Amino acid sequence: MARKGRTFLVLGIITVVVFALVYFGITLTSNLGKTTTEVSSEDAGKRLEKLYKKINVNIAEQVKGQIDLDPVAIGDSLPDISKFPISVTNTTDSFVEIFSSTEKSGTGNDGWLNEVATDFNSSNIDVNGLPVSVKIRNIASGTATDYIRSGKYIPDAFTPSNELWGEMVKANGMNTQLITNRLIGNVAGIVTNKTKYDELVEKYGSLNVKTITDAIANNELSMGYTDPFASSTGLNFLVTALGTFDSSDLLGEQAVQGFEKFQANVPFIASTTLQMRDAAKTGKLDAFVLEYQIYANAPELKGSYVFTPFGVRHDSPLYALGDLPQEKLDIIKKFAEFVEQDKYQRLGEEKGFNGLNDYHSEVNPVDGSLLSSAQKLWKEKKNGNKPIAAVFVADVSGSMNGEPLNRLKQSLLTGQKYLGKDNSIGFVSYSDNVTINLPIGKYDTNQQSMFVGAIDSLQANGGTATFDGIVVALKMLQDEMKINPEIKPLIFVLSDGETNEGHSLNDIRGLIETYKIPIYTIGYNANIKALESISSINEAANINADTDDVVYKIGNLLNVQM
């Protein structure tokens, strides 16, 4: 009996071993020829289905809304100018207000102009016997240009990062007088990983915008740049890149074709320099654009990256705006002369300015109207032949009731004008449960009308199941990509609070990492750390907007990404 028992035991072990071998053989065979990513994607698909089935998903009745076919009026979406802080206050009744770009009117190494202006205001300078001073307002060049061109708010003077913005203001009909073409020296450049830099120099002989655009077009370089509607460096790069394809006609057929080929291989366009820096830290980009002053103050970049200047210089020109009385013109001129003193130029050097003074602009002066046309070209061609499919995910929990929801609706109704007819759009809302308000569809007039109708019908109540909403959006996009695998998927999440219902970030992080879908998040009067973490997974932007400026910020975001 003992021998018989041992025989059954051995047979049992053999059976288990054979079963295991057969099982693993089948599994191995089923995965032959698949990459790790493909197998992972297969697992992600199962995981997504499992999460989706746990969510109570409602399908809303489609309701058409009244669409507005008028183009976007930037001035209508701009918040009150008080949203942008005064970094130096005037100390006399006779003064001028100056819009200043942020790299010189911020804090620390970015506060050079503030220190100079503070000294100016305490130096007892007078004009016609009256003591004078300056008021400095910290505002990005692109945003400042929007205020000036729209007429919503016009300061006495304007010092953007480069002359391109001054040309755009001039082309808009504003009386613009160049007081000085340089307050402090700076240049824009491409910061390239040293290993990649050496590879490109070996192949192309040197590194400049022409060889970089060639390398990107040939898919040899992964590079990101910033929004040319808002960023001085981004606008400079756009114009310089177009010039490499046809310097005699920036908008000609040859330039456009070259740009389309180049742009098709650009993996990342950042809304802001900060977003670009955060993306660069991941190590996924071989190169990115940056001003030299920022590069000079970033020791972590100097050892591993090489700075290559390009385009027009960023010397902070100073313009007087409008029909100013002579007294104000004299104050602006006095201030320009004050800034030129050696002590203040040396102070600028200590903060990273006045580097690369030997670099001369390699781009000829560009008319402001041509610059606006170049921005429109970029908007039309930046996605190449790859249309976007985007799902908007809106928080309609109880805390959004009242003004937050009203502003969310207003921001989406304004922002939808940027979406582009070649793209596909879907819409989801969530509180305790999730509602598919609009399935993904081509953004023609009919879809636009239903998108507007879905927005208009939103009502707030219940809890906040943010990540359930994201799961539903992921499922919609994966289903869409089965039909059209060439689309570029995006998700936009608009919320005001922390998740308190449904799935968690840990539940869906792996899905987001696998699918590599950028998720842009907009927080309303909130500090939503979980949403910031979601955006950072795939280098998307997080906007922390309050009810005053969310319309403008969402408009800018959609203009860049859609």
C-alpha positions, 0 to 999 in steps of 0.5 A, a space after each residue: 500500500 505504501 508503494 502504491 501511495 508513492 506511485 500515485 504521488 509521483 503520478 500526481 507530481 508529473 501531472 502537475 509538472 506537465 500541466 505547468 509546462 503546457 500552460 507556460 508553453 501556451 502563454 509563451 507561444 501566445 506572447 511570441 513576437 510581442 514586445 514588452 509594451 504590447 504585452 503590457 498594453 494587453 494587460 492594461 486593456 484588461 485592467 481598464 475593462 475591469 475598472 470601467 465595469 465597476 463605475 456607474 456610467 450614464 449616457 446623457 441624451 444629446 441636446 444641441 446648443 446655440 453655437 457662436 461662429 464669431 472668432 475669439 475676442 482675446 480682450 473678452 477673455 483677459 482677466 482684470 489687469 490686477 491679476 498681474 502683480 505690481 513688482 515695484 510701486 511708484 513713489 511719486 505722483 508723476 510716474 510711468 507704468 511699465 509692463 516687464 517680462 517675467 525673467 527680469 521682474 520676478 524674484 531672486 535671479 529673475 528680479 534684476 529690473 525690480 532692483 534697478 527700478 527701486 533704486 531709480 525711485 529712491 534717487 530723487 530724479 526729476 523731470 521739469 522740476 517734478 520728482 518722478 518714479 516708475 511702476 513695474 508690472 510683472 507680466 509675460 511678454 505674450 500676455 502683455 501683448 494680448 492686453 496691449 493689442 486688444 486695448 483692454 489695458 495699455 501701460 505707458 511703456 513695455 519691455 518684452 524679452 525680444 523685439 518680435 513682440 514690439 513689432 506685433 504691437 506696432 503692426 496692430 496700429 499702436 503708436 510705438 516708439 523704441 526708446 532703447 533696443 537693449 536694457 540688458 543682454 540675453 539670448 535664446 538657445 537650444 539646450 542639447 544633451 551633451 552626448 546627443 550634441 556630440 553625435 549631431 556635430 559629428 554627423 552635421 559638422 556643427 549645431 544650429 537651427 538648420 541642422 537641428 530642424 534637419 535632425 528632427 525631420 529625420 527623426 534623429 532628435 527628440 526636442 521640445 519647444 514652447 508656445 509661440 503665442 505666449 513664449 518669447 523663446 517659442 515665437 523666436 524659434 518658430 520664426 527662425 525654424 521657418 527661415 531655415 526652410 526658406 529665408 526669402 518667404 517665411 510663409 511660402 510653400 517651401 517653408 510650409 512643407 519643411 515645417 510640416 515635415 519637421 513638426 511631425 517629429 516634434 514630440 512635445 510643445 510646452 505651454 510655459 517654460 516651467 512646464 518645459 523645464 519639468 519635462 526636461 528633468 524626466 530625461 525624455 528630451 534630447 533638447 529643448 529651448 531656453 533663455 541663456 539667463 535661465 541656463 546660466 543659473 541652472 548648474 545641473 544643466 551646465 555639465 550635461 547640456 550644451 547651449 546653442 544660441 539662435 534667432 533674434 537676441 533677447 535684449 529686453 528692448 523698451 518701448 513707449 506706447 500710445 500718444 504720451 505727453 512729453 513728461 512721460 516720454 522724458 521719464 521713460 528716457 531717464 529710466 533707460 539712461 539710468 539702467 545703462 549705468 555700469 553698476 546695474 549692468 554688472 548686477 545683471 551679469 550677477 543674475 545671469 544676463 549679459 552673457 554671449 554678448 558676441 552673438 548677433 541676431 541671425 534673423 532679419 527684422 520681421 514685420 509684425 503682421 508676418 509674425 501673426 501669420 506665422 502664429 496662425 500657420 503654426 496653429 494650423 500645421 503643428 499637429 501635421 496630418 495626425 488629428 487629435 481626439 480629446 475628451 473633456 472631463 468636467 467636475 460637477 460635484 456639489 462644491 462646483 455649484 454657483 460661480 465655479 460651475 458658471 466659470 467652467 461653462 464660460 471657459 469651455 464655451 469660449 475655449 471650444 472655438 480653438 478646437 479645430 474642425 479636423 479634431 474629434 471631441 468627447 465630453 464627460 462629467 462626473 460627481 458620484 457617478 460618471 455621465 458621457 454627455 457627448 461620445 467622441 465625434 468629428 468636431 463639425 458644426 453638428 458636434 460643436 452644437 451638441 458640445 455646447 448643449 452638453 456644457 449648457 446642461 451641466 448641473 452640480 451636486 454630489 461627491 467627487 469621483 475624479 479618477 472614475 471620470 478619467 477611467 471613462 475618458 481613457 476607455 472612450 479614447 481606447 475605443 476610438 483608437 481601435 477605429 482610428 489608430 492614427 489619432 493623437 489622444 488627449 484628456 482635459 480634466 477640470 475640477 475644484 477639489 480632491 477626489 472623495 469617491 470612486 477609484 484612486 490615483 494608485 488604481 489608474 497610474 499604471 494605465 496612464 503610464 502605459 497608454 501615454 495619454 497626456 492629461 491636462 488638469 485645470 484646478 478652480 480655486 484649488 491646489 489639487 496635488 493628485 491632479 498635478 501628479 496625474 499631469 506630470 506622468 506624461 508631461 502635460 500641464 497643470 493650470 491652477 486658475 481661479 474664477 477670474 482668469 480661468 477663461 483666458 488660461 484655458 483658451 491659451 491651453 487649448 490654442 496650444 494643444 488643439 
